[in-house]
């Protein structure tokens, strides 16, 4: 911390695990120039961050690069996304817009609440689906192509840091998404039990429409 005092940063990017983020901010804030320093985070869940930032009295900007080293090609990010929270310091947002645009990222802007709802949908659904696949996993001597592709995804997701997985799953909006998956599974189980061909056809039509 004693190195921060003479450095007097214009911007502090807090990139620790979510459960430590606010504590680290509280630790570092006494060493920052309040008149111009901007606080920033790249956390995957933003619950409580807006309230913290506004109470801190500092300028702030919050973003979320929606990719990581497991699946993304960090040398070519043109197909990746980043979220910039549209609340907070204008100049801070401009800085990250320029930075992310230079990297070729597709940029979306959301409020703190919209961000957490989006993450609950876009990350928790594939995470939960992967967990279900891995939970019933058995060794296959001759796996098919679809199985191998799912296995590759499962290995990638489960190689992520456990803290990140917890952050996504403990997002306040994740439970609703998991409940939707449960409801769909109930319907599918019933179709299978009934061997209802018409209902199955309707179900396949519905889910194909979702991925157009």
N, C-alpha and C positions, 0 to 999 in steps of 0.2 A: 504493500500500500504506500510506503514512503516514496516509491518511484513515481506514483501518480501525482502527488502534490506539485512537484516542480514541472511536470509535463503539461499540466493544465489542458486536458483534451477538449476538443470541440465536440467529439462524438464518442460515446461508449457503447459498444455492441456486446451485449450480455448473451453468451452462447453456451451457458452451462445447462445441465439437465433441468427440466421444468420445475421439479420440486425444490431446487435450490435457487431458482432465478430471482425471486423477490428478496430472499435473504442476502444474496450477493449484491443486489442493488442497494439494500439498506447498509451493507458494510462499506460499499465504495462511495456512496453519496457524500459523506462528510469530507471526502478528498476532492470533490469536483467543484468547478466554478459554476455556481448556480445561475449567474447572469447570462451565460451563453452556451453551456454544455448541453447536448442533446442525449437523452437516454434512449437506448434502442434494444430490442430483443428480436430473436428469430424463432420463438417458441412455437410448438405445434398446437398448443391449446392456449387460449388467451383469457380464460375465465379469471376475473378479478384484477386483470392487468389495468384496465381503464381506470378503475377506482384508485389503484395504487399510484398510477402516473399522475392523476389529477391532484391527489393529496400530496405528492412529492414536491409540487411547485416547479418542477423542471420541465423544459421542453422535451417532447418525446416523439418517437416514430417506431411503429411496430410492423414487422414484415414476417413472411413465412415462405421460404423457398420450398416448393412442393416436390422436392426430389432429394435423393441421397446417394451415397456411393454404392449401395447394394445393386440398384437397377440402372441408375442413370449413367450415361457416358459423360463424364465431367469435362471431356475435351470437346464435346458437341452437345450443347444444351438447347438447341433451337426448338426441340419438341417438348421442352419442359416448361413448367409454369411457376409463377411466384405470385403471392398475394401481398399487397400493401394495404394496411389498414388506413382508411380514408379519414381517420380522426387523428388529431395531433398536430405536430409542427409542419408547416408548409414546406420549409426549406429542407427538412429531414426527408419528407416524402419525395421531393425533387431529387435529392441525392440518390436515393435507392432506385427511383425510376430510371435515372441515367445509368446507374451501375447495372441494373438488371437488363435494361435495353441493350447495353453494350455486350452483355453475355448472350444476347439473342433469346432471352426468356419471354414467354407470353405473360403479360402482367394483368392481373385482375385486382380491382379495388373493392373492399368490403368494410363494413363496420366490424367492431370487435365481435358482436353477437353473430353477425352473418358469417364471419370467419369460422367460428366454432360450429355453427350448424353445417357449413360446407364441409369441414374436416370430418365431422361425424358421419357424413354421407360418403365422402370420397375415399376415406381411409378406413373407417371402422368396418364398413361392409366387406371390402376385400380381405381385411385382417380376420374378421370372424369367419368368413367362408374358408379361408386357409386353415384356421384353427380346427374347423369341423372336418376338413379333409385329413389333416394330420392326426386328429384324435382317433379316427377309425383306420389308420394306416396299417397295412400288413405288407410284408415283403412280397414282391412280385418277381418271379423268375423270367417272365416274358411280358413286360408291361407294354401296353399299346401307346401310340403317339400322344393321345389326349392325357393319359395317366402320366407320362413322362413330362409333359409340359406343366401339368399341375404340380408335379413333384418339384420341378425347377422353381416354380413360383413359391411353393411352400418353404423350400430351403432358403430362398432369398429373404422372405418375410421373417422367418424364425432365426435368421442370422442377425437381425436387427438387435440393437441394444434393448434389454428388457425394460429399461426405464422408458424408452420411446414407446414401446408397445403398451405399457401401463398408461402413459400420457394420453394416447389415443383412445384407449378403451375406457378410461375414467373421465373422459370428456362428458359433461352433463347431458349432452344430446345423443350420446352413443346408445343409451338404453333403448330409446325409441326406434332406432334403426335395427337393433338386434331383435326387438319385438316384431318388427315387420318381417324379418327373415323367419322367425319362429312361426308366424301366421301362414306364410307361404309354404313352409314345410308341412304344416298341418294339412293344408289343402292338398298338397301333392301326395302325402301319405294316404289320404282318403281316396284320391283318384286311383292310386295303385291298389289299395285294398278292394275297391269296387270293380277294378278292371274296366273303368268307364271310358270307353274309347272316345266318345263325343266330348266328354269333359276334358280329356287329355288333349284332344285336338284344339279345343278352345284355349287351354292353358298354354300350349306351345305357340299358338298364334299371338297370345297376349305378350309372352316374354320375348318373342322375336320382334314384336313391335317396340319393345323397350330399348332394344339395342340397335335400332336403325340409325 
